[in-house]
Amino acid sequence: MTIGDKIKKIRTFRGMTQKELGLAIGFEEKGADNRIAQYETNYRVPKRELLDKIAQALRVDRQNFYTIQPGCAEDFMRTFFWLDEDSPGSIRLFQLVRNPGKTGASDDTAVRYNDTDDWPAQPPVGIYFNYGLVDEFMREWLLRQQELHAGEITRDEYFEWKLNWPCTCDDSKRFDYYVPWKKEK
């Protein structure tokens, strides 16, 4: 997704008009909606300082629009989150189960880790990470996907969790920067 696509998706998710967002970030009333429209259509690309204001007005982490540390675990996860939003349901997380033998049952749909060097791999293909921080992030993301599929959280809550992640992580509750993402029932 482009920056403009993300701005539009988040703005509509927040229920704001282009004019309301433009005014919230300090544009004059005349033309505020046109400027936001230009950003959302990628006719213009906002600079970082403006993206910070947009993120603040939309109540999201600024790293939804640009990364502070390219290649860090958080950047990696945000890329996956936005791929998930661009094509909902295309990223499925699952736990790997080591299977040293082969199964003969054609109706077996379990996901297994095939510990061989046989190539080419057939889709779907999984990725295994042995990187502590990414493992923790993926574990919580798996939990959120399971909650979503079980109907324990809504799609809106799931998106809200991703927008302000990692400040929405369960282990962030003990810190001042925790951002609540579940609606009170």
C-alpha positions as CSV (number, residue, x, y, z in Angstrom):
1,M,0.0,0.0,0.0
2,T,1.2,3.5,-0.7
3,I,1.2,6.2,1.9
4,G,-1.8,7.8,0.3
5,D,-3.7,4.4,0.4
6,K,-2.9,4.1,4.1
7,I,-4.0,7.7,4.9
8,K,-7.3,7.1,3.1
9,K,-7.9,3.7,4.8
10,I,-7.2,5.0,8.3
11,R,-9.1,8.3,7.7
12,T,-12.2,6.4,6.6
13,F,-11.8,3.9,9.4
14,R,-11.8,6.8,11.8
15,G,-14.9,8.2,10.2
16,M,-13.3,11.5,9.2
17,T,-13.8,13.5,6.0
18,Q,-10.9,14.8,4.0
19,K,-11.8,18.3,5.1
20,E,-11.8,17.3,8.8
21,L,-8.4,15.7,8.5
22,G,-7.0,18.7,6.7
23,L,-8.3,21.1,9.3
24,A,-7.0,18.8,12.1
25,I,-3.5,19.0,10.8
26,G,-3.6,22.8,10.3
27,F,-4.6,23.4,6.7
28,E,-6.9,26.4,6.0
29,E,-10.5,25.6,5.5
30,K,-10.4,26.6,1.8
31,G,-8.6,23.7,0.1
32,A,-8.0,21.5,3.1
33,D,-10.0,18.7,1.5
34,N,-8.2,19.1,-1.8
35,R,-4.8,18.8,-0.2
36,I,-5.8,15.5,1.6
37,A,-7.3,14.2,-1.7
38,Q,-3.9,14.9,-3.4
39,Y,-2.1,12.9,-0.7
40,E,-4.6,10.0,-0.9
41,T,-4.4,9.8,-4.6
42,N,-0.6,10.0,-4.4
43,Y,-0.5,13.1,-6.5
44,R,1.5,14.6,-3.7
45,V,3.6,12.9,-1.1
46,P,3.6,14.5,2.4
47,K,6.9,15.2,4.1
48,R,7.7,13.5,7.4
49,E,6.7,16.5,9.6
50,L,3.3,16.5,7.9
51,L,3.0,12.7,8.2
52,D,3.6,13.1,12.0
53,K,0.7,15.5,12.2
54,I,-1.5,13.2,10.1
55,A,-0.6,10.3,12.3
56,Q,-1.4,12.3,15.4
57,A,-4.7,13.5,14.0
58,L,-5.6,9.9,13.0
59,R,-4.5,8.6,16.4
60,V,-2.0,6.0,15.0
61,D,1.6,5.3,15.2
62,R,3.6,7.4,12.7
63,Q,5.5,4.3,11.6
64,N,2.4,3.3,9.7
65,F,3.6,5.9,7.2
66,Y,7.4,5.7,7.4
67,T,10.0,3.7,9.3
68,I,12.4,5.1,11.7
69,Q,14.8,2.1,11.7
70,P,14.6,0.2,8.4
71,G,15.0,-3.5,8.8
72,C,14.2,-3.6,12.5
73,A,11.7,-6.1,13.9
74,E,8.9,-3.5,14.2
75,D,9.4,-2.4,10.5
76,F,9.3,-6.0,9.5
77,M,6.0,-6.6,11.3
78,R,4.4,-3.4,10.0
79,T,5.2,-4.6,6.4
80,F,3.3,-7.8,7.2
81,F,0.4,-5.9,8.8
82,W,-0.1,-3.7,5.7
83,L,0.2,-6.7,3.4
84,D,-2.6,-8.3,5.5
85,E,-4.7,-5.1,5.1
86,D,-4.0,-4.9,1.4
87,S,-5.3,-8.5,0.9
88,P,-7.2,-9.5,4.0
89,G,-6.9,-13.2,4.9
90,S,-3.9,-13.7,2.6
91,I,-1.5,-14.0,5.5
92,R,-2.3,-16.9,7.7
93,L,-0.3,-17.6,10.8
94,F,0.0,-21.0,12.2
95,Q,2.0,-23.1,14.6
96,L,4.5,-25.4,13.0
97,V,4.5,-29.1,14.0
98,R,7.6,-31.0,13.2
99,N,6.8,-34.1,11.2
100,P,9.8,-36.4,10.6
101,G,7.7,-38.9,8.6
102,K,5.3,-38.6,5.7
103,T,1.5,-38.8,6.1
104,G,-0.5,-40.8,3.7
105,A,-3.9,-39.4,4.4
106,S,-5.2,-37.2,1.6
107,D,-7.7,-35.5,3.9
108,D,-5.0,-34.4,6.3
109,T,-4.9,-30.6,6.4
110,A,-2.4,-30.1,9.3
111,V,0.4,-27.8,8.7
112,R,3.8,-29.4,9.2
113,Y,7.4,-28.4,9.0
114,N,9.1,-30.5,6.4
115,D,12.7,-30.8,7.4
116,T,14.2,-31.6,4.0
117,D,16.2,-29.9,1.3
118,D,13.7,-30.9,-1.4
119,W,13.0,-28.0,-3.8
120,P,11.0,-26.4,-5.2
121,A,8.6,-25.9,-2.4
122,Q,5.0,-26.0,-3.3
123,P,2.6,-23.3,-2.1
124,P,1.6,-22.4,0.5
125,V,5.1,-21.9,1.8
126,G,5.9,-21.0,5.4
127,I,8.6,-18.9,6.9
128,Y,10.3,-19.9,10.1
129,F,12.0,-17.2,12.3
130,N,14.4,-18.0,15.0
131,Y,14.7,-14.3,16.1
132,G,13.4,-13.8,19.7
133,L,11.7,-10.4,19.2
134,V,10.0,-11.4,15.9
135,D,9.0,-14.7,17.4
136,E,7.3,-12.8,20.3
137,F,5.6,-10.4,17.9
138,M,4.4,-13.2,15.6
139,R,3.1,-15.2,18.6
140,E,0.9,-12.3,19.6
141,W,-0.2,-11.7,16.0
142,L,-1.3,-15.3,15.8
143,L,-3.3,-14.8,19.0
144,R,-5.1,-11.8,17.5
145,Q,-5.9,-13.7,14.3
146,Q,-7.2,-16.6,16.4
147,E,-9.4,-14.2,18.4
148,L,-10.7,-12.6,15.2
149,H,-11.5,-16.0,13.6
150,A,-13.2,-17.2,16.8
151,G,-15.4,-14.0,16.9
152,E,-13.8,-12.8,20.2
153,I,-12.7,-9.5,18.6
154,T,-14.1,-7.6,15.7
155,R,-12.3,-6.8,12.4
156,D,-12.2,-3.1,13.6
157,E,-10.6,-4.1,16.9
158,Y,-8.1,-6.2,14.9
159,F,-7.2,-3.3,12.7
160,E,-7.0,-1.0,15.7
161,W,-4.6,-3.4,17.3
162,K,-2.3,-3.3,14.2
163,L,-2.5,0.5,13.8
164,N,-0.9,1.3,17.1
165,W,1.2,-1.8,17.5
166,P,3.5,-2.5,19.4
167,C,1.9,-0.1,22.0
168,T,-1.2,-2.4,21.9
169,C,0.8,-5.5,22.8
170,D,-0.3,-7.4,25.8
171,D,3.0,-6.9,27.6
172,S,2.7,-3.1,27.0
173,K,-0.2,-2.9,29.5
174,R,2.3,-2.2,32.3
175,F,3.7,0.9,30.6
176,D,2.4,4.4,30.2
177,Y,2.5,4.1,26.4
178,Y,0.0,1.3,26.2
179,V,-2.8,2.1,23.7
180,P,-6.2,0.4,24.4
181,W,-7.6,-1.2,21.3
182,K,-10.5,-3.4,22.5
183,K,-14.0,-1.9,22.8
184,E,-15.5,-2.2,26.2
185,K,-18.3,-4.8,26.2
